[in-house]
Amino acid sequence: MPASAAGHDGYMHREQLADFLRRRREAIRPAEVGIADGPRRRTAGLRREEVAMLAGMSVDYVVRLEQGRSSQPSTQLLGALARALRLSDDERAHLFHLAGLRPPAADGVARFARAGLMRLLDLLGDNPAMVLSDLGEVLAQNRASVLLVGDHTGFSGDARYLAYRWFTDPGYGPHLLPDEREDHGRQLVADLRATAGRRSGDPVVTGLVERLRAASPDFRRLWAEHEVAVRRAGRKTFDHARVGRVVMDCETLMTPDLGQQLVVLTPADEGSRERLALLLVLGVEEFPAGSASAG
């Protein structure tokens, strides 16, 4: 497979891909992705093993990519690299072209958090936060969010939508108290209704709504009430198995086109602050440093 073969006709620009990945890795300061910048570091950029850790892949594969010796990476691997390297939309599309693949469609299975929102996730540190699409796909989470509510980034098909899991999986509902479940379900439906109005006629949205109506009587009931509200603020109480009850205030920041949102959770009282701090310490003990990605 020639190194100079053209982009998305199925061949890779191996040398250009290797150069692009090296330059992007070297351009990122460790602090930008939540990695301590120790005194022994010889380079200002990330190490290959740090990129591998952030992307959830082997160091050997990152080395082979940067040396132009790898097989063609999958869409999933490229998405993980794009998140690890905090690529912009244009840079991410360029990465796919160099690898000989077409960038995923905006509303396909593979959606990516915007680079600016990923950087905000890194900066939020111990405050649980996640990036969602306007349809409720969790595109990225920081470590604190994973410890509080679990990892919600590994789903595919309709299950990647929060509303679909909420209304079709009786066991779903991350630690929320029973008396808050009705309100939370109502919020999910009202938010989906707002998206459906904004994206009127979009088959991705209408298809999801129809499948939910067919699968869930509760969804049909709430959808028929025609409540419309984009989630912007609220309070949630989590009954966490490891630390007990944690009350969190929720703030939602929207991108200008309303296509993605950054959801940030902050403790509502001193007791919740202490229990969240304990959870983060317990997480360090259970998951050694370097074993988990921030998103």
C-alpha positions in Angstrom: 0.0 0.0 0.0 1.9 3.1 -1.2 2.6 5.8 1.3 1.6 8.5 -1.2 -1.8 7.0 -1.9 -4.7 9.4 -1.8 -7.0 10.1 1.1 -10.4 8.6 1.3 -10.2 6.2 -1.7 -9.2 3.7 0.9 -5.5 4.2 1.0 -3.3 5.9 3.6 -0.9 8.9 3.4 1.3 7.0 5.9 4.2 9.5 6.0 1.8 12.5 6.3 -0.3 10.8 8.9 2.8 10.0 10.9 4.1 13.6 10.7 0.7 15.0 11.6 0.3 12.8 14.7 3.8 13.6 15.9 3.4 17.3 15.5 0.0 17.3 17.3 1.4 15.2 20.1 4.4 17.6 20.5 2.1 20.6 20.5 0.0 19.6 23.5 1.2 20.6 27.0 0.6 17.9 29.5 -1.4 20.2 31.8 -3.9 20.7 29.0 -5.0 17.1 29.3 -4.7 16.8 33.1 -1.2 15.3 33.3 1.3 16.6 35.7 4.3 18.3 34.1 7.2 17.0 36.2 10.7 18.3 36.4 12.3 15.4 34.6 10.2 15.9 31.4 12.5 16.6 28.5 9.8 17.7 26.0 7.0 20.2 26.3 4.6 17.9 24.5 3.0 14.6 25.4 4.9 11.3 25.5 3.7 8.4 23.2 2.7 6.4 26.3 0.5 9.3 27.5 -1.2 9.5 24.1 -1.7 5.7 24.3 -3.2 6.0 27.8 -5.6 8.9 26.8 -6.7 7.0 23.7 -7.0 3.6 25.3 -4.6 1.8 22.9 -1.2 0.2 23.1 2.0 2.2 23.1 3.3 0.0 20.3 0.5 0.9 18.0 1.0 4.6 18.6 4.7 4.1 17.8 3.9 2.3 14.6 1.5 5.0 13.5 4.1 7.7 14.1 6.7 5.7 12.2 4.4 5.1 9.2 4.4 1.3 9.8 0.8 0.7 11.0 -2.1 -1.0 9.4 -5.0 1.2 8.5 -6.6 2.4 11.8 -10.3 1.9 12.3 -12.8 4.7 12.7 -13.0 4.0 16.4 -9.2 4.2 16.8 -9.1 7.5 14.9 -11.9 8.9 17.1 -10.0 7.9 20.2 -6.8 9.6 18.8 -8.7 12.7 17.9 -10.1 13.0 21.5 -6.7 12.3 23.0 -4.9 14.9 20.9 -7.8 17.4 21.4 -8.2 17.9 17.6 -10.5 20.6 16.2 -13.2 19.6 13.8 -11.0 20.5 10.8 -8.0 18.6 12.2 -10.2 15.6 13.0 -11.4 15.5 9.4 -7.9 15.9 8.1 -6.8 12.9 10.3 -9.5 10.7 8.7 -8.5 11.8 5.2 -4.8 11.0 5.8 -5.8 7.6 7.1 -7.8 6.9 3.9 -11.2 7.1 5.6 -14.2 9.4 5.3 -14.9 11.4 8.4 -18.1 10.0 10.1 -21.3 11.9 9.3 -22.3 14.4 11.9 -25.2 12.2 13.1 -23.6 8.8 12.6 -22.7 6.4 15.4 -19.3 8.0 15.9 -19.8 11.5 17.3 -17.0 13.6 18.8 -16.9 16.2 21.5 -15.5 19.5 20.2 -11.9 20.3 21.0 -12.8 23.3 23.1 -15.3 21.3 25.2 -12.7 18.6 25.7 -10.2 21.2 27.0 -12.9 22.5 29.5 -13.4 18.9 30.7 -9.7 18.8 31.5 -9.7 22.1 33.3 -12.7 21.1 35.5 -10.6 18.6 37.3 -12.4 17.1 40.3 -15.8 18.5 39.2 -17.8 15.8 37.4 -18.5 16.9 33.9 -19.5 15.4 30.5 -20.1 16.5 27.0 -23.4 15.5 25.3 -24.9 15.8 21.9 -28.3 17.4 21.5 -29.8 14.0 21.3 -28.3 12.9 24.6 -25.3 10.9 23.5 -22.5 11.1 26.0 -19.5 12.1 23.9 -16.9 12.4 26.6 -16.6 12.3 30.4 -13.9 13.3 32.8 -12.7 10.9 35.5 -14.8 12.5 38.3 -18.0 12.0 36.2 -17.2 8.3 35.6 -16.6 7.7 39.3 -19.9 9.4 40.2 -22.3 8.1 37.5 -20.4 5.4 35.6 -19.0 5.3 32.1 -21.7 6.2 29.5 -19.4 6.4 26.4 -19.3 2.8 25.3 -22.8 2.3 23.9 -23.8 1.8 20.2 -27.1 1.9 18.3 -30.1 3.5 20.1 -28.5 2.6 23.4 -26.1 5.5 23.1 -29.0 7.9 23.7 -29.7 8.6 27.3 -33.4 8.8 26.8 -33.5 5.5 25.0 -31.7 3.7 27.9 -33.8 5.5 30.4 -37.2 4.4 29.0 -36.3 0.9 27.7 -33.9 -0.5 30.3 -35.6 -1.0 33.7 -32.2 -1.3 35.5 -30.9 2.0 34.1 -30.7 5.2 36.2 -27.3 6.0 37.7 -27.9 6.1 41.5 -30.8 8.6 41.3 -33.3 8.5 44.1 -36.7 6.9 43.2 -38.6 10.1 43.8 -36.5 12.0 41.3 -36.9 9.5 38.5 -40.2 10.9 37.2 -38.8 14.4 37.0 -35.7 13.2 35.3 -37.6 11.3 32.7 -39.8 14.3 32.1 -36.7 16.5 31.6 -35.3 14.0 29.1 -38.5 14.1 27.0 -38.8 17.8 27.1 -35.2 18.2 26.0 -35.7 15.7 23.2 -38.9 17.6 22.2 -36.9 20.9 21.9 -34.3 19.1 19.7 -37.0 17.7 17.5 -38.5 21.1 17.0 -35.1 22.6 16.2 -34.2 19.8 13.8 -37.7 19.5 12.3 -37.8 16.8 9.6 -34.5 15.3 10.5 -34.9 11.5 10.0 -32.3 10.8 12.8 -34.5 12.6 15.3 -37.9 11.4 14.0 -36.7 7.8 13.9 -35.5 7.9 17.5 -38.8 9.4 18.7 -40.8 6.8 16.8 -38.8 3.9 18.2 -39.1 5.3 21.7 -42.9 5.7 21.3 -43.2 2.1 20.2 -41.0 0.8 23.0 -42.1 2.7 26.0 -45.6 3.6 27.3 -44.0 6.0 29.8 -42.3 7.8 26.9 -45.6 7.9 24.9 -47.4 9.4 27.9 -44.8 12.2 28.5 -44.3 12.9 24.7 -48.1 13.5 24.4 -47.9 16.2 27.1 -45.8 18.3 24.6 -43.5 19.8 27.3 -40.5 21.7 25.7 -37.5 22.7 27.7 -33.7 22.6 27.1 -32.0 21.6 30.3 -29.9 24.4 31.7 -29.8 24.0 35.4 -31.1 21.7 38.1 -30.3 19.6 41.2 -29.8 15.8 41.4 -29.4 13.5 44.4 -27.2 10.4 43.8 -27.4 7.5 46.2 -23.9 6.2 45.5 -23.1 2.7 46.6 -19.6 3.6 47.8 -20.0 7.0 49.6 -23.8 7.4 50.2 -26.0 10.3 49.2 -24.4 13.1 47.1 -26.5 16.2 46.2 -25.2 17.9 43.1 -26.1 21.1 41.3 -26.2 20.8 37.5 -25.3 23.5 35.1 -25.6 23.0 31.3 -23.6 25.2 28.9 -24.6 25.1 25.2 -22.6 25.6 22.1 -23.9 28.4 19.9 -25.5 26.1 17.5 -27.0 24.1 20.4 -25.5 20.9 18.9 -23.4 20.0 22.0 -23.6 20.8 25.7 -21.2 20.7 28.6 -22.9 19.4 31.8 -21.1 20.3 35.0 -22.0 18.9 38.4 -20.9 20.7 41.6 -21.6 19.7 45.2 -24.7 21.5 46.7 -23.6 21.3 50.3 -20.5 20.6 52.5 -21.5 17.0 53.1 -21.8 16.3 49.4 -18.4 18.0 48.9 -16.8 15.7 51.4 -18.4 12.6 50.0 -17.4 13.5 46.5 -13.8 14.1 47.7 -13.8 10.7 49.3 -15.1 9.1 46.1 -12.2 10.6 44.2 -9.7 9.2 46.7 -11.3 5.8 46.6 -11.1 6.0 42.8 -7.4 6.7 43.0 -7.0 3.6 45.1 -9.1 1.4 42.8 -7.8 2.8 39.5 -4.0 3.5 39.7 -2.8 6.7 38.0 -2.6 6.2 34.3 -5.2 3.5 34.0 -8.2 5.7 33.0 -8.8 8.4 30.5 -10.3 11.8 31.2 -12.9 11.3 28.4 
